[in-house]
Amino acid sequence: MEFTPFTLEQARDIAEDFEDLIDTDIKMDDGIYEVIDVIISPFSEDAGRFFIDEFLLTKDKVASLAFYNSGEYDVVVFAGNINDPEKNVFIDIRTFAGQRGISYNFPCQ
């Protein structure tokens, strides 16, 4: 499914609404993951990959996003495998909510 970007303000509100997920476990195909954070990220795929690489190096979501000035954002759930600290996943919030049956009125789809 193709999604539309959030504004920075919308992304901040959504990340705040979903911060209760932090420290909860989620089952995935390859094991159990713990939600580490809910993060505002760039919407574009290339910028998103760069952001994730920077975030994994620094663990600083604000500094990792500093390069980005497009105005189009997404929100992602960052989770780590509880049995393998090297395994991490980033799932966009709309996919995450849809897969888990979480009802949320996103400002745009």
DACORJO-V102228 format. One record per residue. N is the residue number from 1. PSI is psi in radians with two decimals (NA if undefined). OMEGA is omega in degrees with one decimal (999 if undefined). NEAR is the number of other C-alpha atoms within 10 Angstrom. Layout:
n-><N N>
psi-><PSI PSI>
omega-><OMEGA OMEGA>
near-><NEAR NEAR>
//
This chain:
n-><1 2 3 4 5 6 7 8 9 10 11 12 13 14 15 16 17 18 19 20 21 22 23 24 25 26 27 28 29 30 31 32 33 34 35 36 37 38 39 40 41 42 43 44 45 46 47 48 49 50 51 52 53 54 55 56 57 58 59 60 61 62 63 64 65 66 67 68 69 70 71 72 73 74 75 76 77 78 79 80 81 82 83 84 85 86 87 88 89 90 91 92 93 94 95 96 97 98 99 100 101 102 103 104 105 106 107 108 109>
psi-><2.41 2.21 2.76 2.69 2.81 2.72 2.91 -0.72 -0.76 -0.76 -0.72 -0.78 -0.76 -0.81 -0.72 -0.72 -0.53 0.09 -0.29 -0.28 -0.41 2.35 0.16 2.71 2.51 2.44 2.31 2.99 -0.61 0.34 -2.94 2.32 2.61 2.30 2.11 -0.67 2.83 2.07 2.44 2.30 2.88 2.60 -0.64 2.51 -0.81 -0.82 -0.60 -0.72 -0.75 -0.79 -0.82 -0.77 -0.79 -0.75 -0.74 -0.53 -0.75 -0.45 0.41 1.75 -0.51 -0.88 -0.62 -0.41 -0.14 -0.51 -0.37 2.23 0.47 -0.55 -0.03 2.08 2.88 3.00 2.32 2.60 2.20 2.13 2.62 2.48 2.24 -0.35 -0.17 1.67 -0.25 -0.21 2.04 2.69 2.58 2.11 2.20 2.57 -0.61 -0.69 -0.79 -0.86 -0.74 -0.74 -0.47 0.13 0.49 2.10 2.17 2.38 1.47 2.49 -0.38 2.66 NA>
omega-><179.5 179.4 173.7 -176.6 172.7 166.8 178.2 179.2 177.3 -179.9 178.4 179.7 -179.0 179.3 178.5 179.6 -176.6 -177.0 175.7 177.2 -176.7 -179.3 174.7 179.3 174.8 178.8 176.8 -178.4 -174.9 175.3 179.9 179.3 173.6 177.4 -178.7 -178.8 171.4 -163.2 170.5 -178.2 174.5 178.2 -176.4 -176.1 -179.0 178.7 177.7 177.0 178.4 178.8 -178.7 177.5 179.2 -179.1 179.6 177.1 -170.8 -172.0 179.6 -174.3 179.3 -179.9 -179.1 -179.1 -172.9 -178.2 -167.3 179.6 -176.6 -175.8 178.5 -171.9 172.8 174.8 -179.2 173.1 177.8 -178.1 179.4 177.7 -175.4 179.8 -177.9 -175.7 178.6 -178.2 177.9 173.5 172.9 -177.3 178.7 -169.6 -179.3 176.1 179.5 -179.1 -179.9 -179.4 -175.5 177.3 178.7 179.7 179.9 -179.5 178.5 -177.7 176.3 179.5 999>
near-><5 5 12 12 19 22 17 18 11 18 22 17 13 23 21 13 12 18 15 12 16 15 13 11 16 15 10 10 5 8 12 16 23 19 23 17 20 26 25 26 26 27 23 13 9 9 16 17 14 15 22 19 13 16 18 12 10 11 12 11 18 12 12 19 20 9 12 16 9 12 12 16 23 25 26 25 25 20 23 21 20 15 10 11 9 8 12 16 15 17 14 19 21 19 15 14 15 11 9 9 9 11 9 12 8 12 12 10 11>
//
